[in-house]
Amino acid sequence: AKTRFLASASHDLRQPLQSMALLHRLLSKPKRSTEGQRLASLLDQTLVSMTAMLDSMLDVNRIETGIVQPEMRPVPIAPLLQRMAEEFGPQCDLKHLKLRWVPCTAWVQTDPQLLEQILRNLLSNALKFTRDGGILLGCHRRGALLTVQVYDTGVGIPEAERGSIFESYHQGESAAAVAGKGLGLGLSIVKRLAELMGHSVAVQSTPDKGSVFTISLPLVDARPETLAKDLAPA
C-alpha cells in the first residue's frame, strides 16, 4: 500500500512541479528589482528542493518494486569522477567550498548509471552539510578492490546515529540543524543501490570535523583483449 501510494503521489506531484518550473523561467526573463531577484532566487531554491525530494521518492519506489536492475560491465572510473567534479564544482563555488578530485586509471565492474547516482547522492550530502572547508573525491586500490571515497569537512555524524543513517526517512538532529528537515532518503538510496550491485558502503565520521563515505568496487583488467571479451554480445 505504501509503494502504491508513493507511486501515485509522486506521479501526481510531478506535473504541477514542472508547471511551476516553467512559470519561474518565464518570470525570470524580464528585468526586475533587487527584491524581485531575491524572491525569484528563493523560489528557485524551493523548486530545486521539491524536485530533489520528488526524485528521491520515485527512486525509492523504483527500487522497492524491483524496477531497478543493475547492468554490470567494465567501466573506467576516471570519466565518472570528472563528470561529478564538473557537476558539483559550480555548486561548491556558490558556497565558497573547495572541491578537489583525484584522477584514477582503474577500471571497475559496476553499473555506471547506478554508481553515478550513488556518488551524486554522496556529493549532494557532503555539499548540504558542509559550511566551511571543502570536499574531496578520490579512490585507492586495495587488493582486488577499488575504494571510491567522498571526504567532507562538514558537521559530521555522532557515533550514536551512525548505525541508522542508511535507514529510510532518517535524518539526524545535527544534519537537520544545518540543512533543515528533509525526507532522509539520500543515504538509504545509496545503500540500496550498492546492495543491488554487490558493492559495500561504509562511513567514518568525527562530529564537527567531517565524514568520509567509502564504496568498494571490484577491479577489472582493462587490457584491450579482456575488454573486447567482456563487452562482446551474448
N, C-alpha and C positions, 0 to 999 in steps of 0.2 A: 504494500500500500504506500509506503514511504517513497519507494522508487518511482511508482506511477505518479505520485503527487509531484515529485521533483521534476519529472519529465514534462508534465503538463504545465506546471508553474513556470519553468524555465522557457518553454516554448512560447507561452503567452506573454511573458515579460520582454522577450527579445524584440518584438515588433514595436511597442511604444518606445523602447530604449533607442532603437535605430532611428525612429522619427525624431526623438529629442536631439540626437546627434546631428541629424540633418538640419533641424531648426537652429541649432547652435552655430553650425557653419555659416548659415545664411545671415544670422545676426552679427557674426564676427566680421563680415565683409566691410560695411560702411565705417567711416571714421567715427570714433566715439570719444567721450570724455574719459578722464582718468578713472572716475568712479565706474563708468560703464565697462572699461577694460578690466577693472578689478573684479566686477561681478561676473564678467564673461570668463575670467580665469578660474573663479570659484566654481562656476557651472561646469567648466571643462574638467576640473579635478573630480567633481561629483560624478560626472559621466564615466570617467576612467575607472573610478572605484566601483560603480554599479556594474559596469561591463565585466570587470575582473571577478566580482562576486558571482555574476551570472555564469561566466565561463567556468568557474570552479564547480558550481552546482552541476553544470552539464557534464564536466569531466568525471565527477564522482558517479553520476548516474550511468555514464557510458561504461565505466569500469565495473560497476556493480552488476550491470545487465549482461556483461560478457561481450559487449560490442568491440572493446579494445582488445586486439590480438597482436602481439609483437611479431614483427618480421625481422628475424635476426640475420645479420650479414656482416662481413668485414667492413669496418668504417675507419677512415683516418680521423684522428681526434682533433688535429690542428685546425682544419676549416671550421669545425663546430665551435671551438673555443674562440676563434676570431670573430665569428658571427655574433656570439654572445657579448663579446667585448665591444663590438661596434654598436650593438643594440642598446647596451646599458651605459656606454660611455657618456652620451649626452645627458642622461638622467642623473648620473653621478655628478656631472659638471654643475647641474642646476642646484644640487645640494652641497656644492663645494667639497665633494669627496673625491679621492684619488682612486681610480680603477686601474689595476695592473693585471696583465695576463702573461703567462709564460708559455711560449711555443713548445710543441711536443711533436716528435716524428712518429709516435706509436700508432698502431692500428689495433682496434678492439672489435670484439664480437658483440654486437648490440643492435637495437632498432634505433636508427639515427633520429627519427622524429620523436620517439618517446624519451630518448636520452636528452634531446634538446628541451623538451618540456620540463624534464626534471631539473636541468640546470637553470632554465628560465625561472622556475619557482624558487629555487635556492637563491639565485641572484636577486630576485624581487624581494625575498625575505630579508636578505642582507641589506639591501638598499633601504627598505622600510624601517629597519630597526637600528640603523647606524646614523648617528648625528654628527660625529666628528671622525676624522681619520680616513679610512678607505676600505677597499675590498680587493682581494687578490684571488685570481682564478688560475690554478695550476695543476700539475699532475706529477706523480712519482711512479717509477717502476718498482714493483715488489714481487720478485719471483715471476710467477705466471700471470700476475695481475697488474693492472694499471689503476692507481687510485687517483681520481679526479677530485680536487678539493676546492671549496669556496670558503675563504677566510674573510672575516669582517672584524671591525673594531667597535661593534655595536654594544647594546645593553647586556648581552649575554643571557644565559638561561640558568636560573637557580637549580641546584642539584635535585631538589625535591620535585621539579617539574620535568626533568629530562626524560623520565620514563613515560610521560603522557603526551609529549609534543607531537608525536606522529598519529595521535588519535583524531578522528573526525570531530570537527566543531570545538576543538580545544584551542584556547588562547590564554597564555599566561598573563598574570597581573602586570609584570614589568613590561611585557610586549604591548599590552593594551594601553598602558600609561604613555608609551612613546608614540604609537601609531593609531590609537583609537581602536574601538571594537571592530572586529571583522568576523568572517564566518569561521576562521580557523581551519581551513581546508587545504591550504597550500602544502604543508608537510605531510598530511595524510595522503595526498595525491602522489607526492614524491615516493613515499613508502610503498604504495600500492603498485605504481608503475615499475619500480625497481624489482619488486617481488615477481611481477609478471615476467620480467626478463631474466630472473635468477641472479640479479645483482644485489649486493648488500649495501646498506646505508648506515652510517654511524655519525655521531656528533660528539664533539668535545667543546666545553664552554667554561668560561670564567665570568661570573657576574661583573658588570661594569667594565670589562676588558674586551670581550668579544667571543666569537664562536668560530668553529671550523666544522663544516659538514663534508663528509667523505663518501664517495660512491666508488665501489670496487668493480672493475670490469675485466673480463678475461682478455689477455693479449693474444693477437694472432700474427702469424707470419705474413709480412707484407711483400714478399718476393713476387714478381710478376707471374711466375708459373703457378704459385699457390693461389693467388687471387683469381686467375683465369679458371682454375678448377672450382673454387668456391662460388664464383659468380655465374658459372655455366648453367644454362636452362636444365631443369629436371627432365 
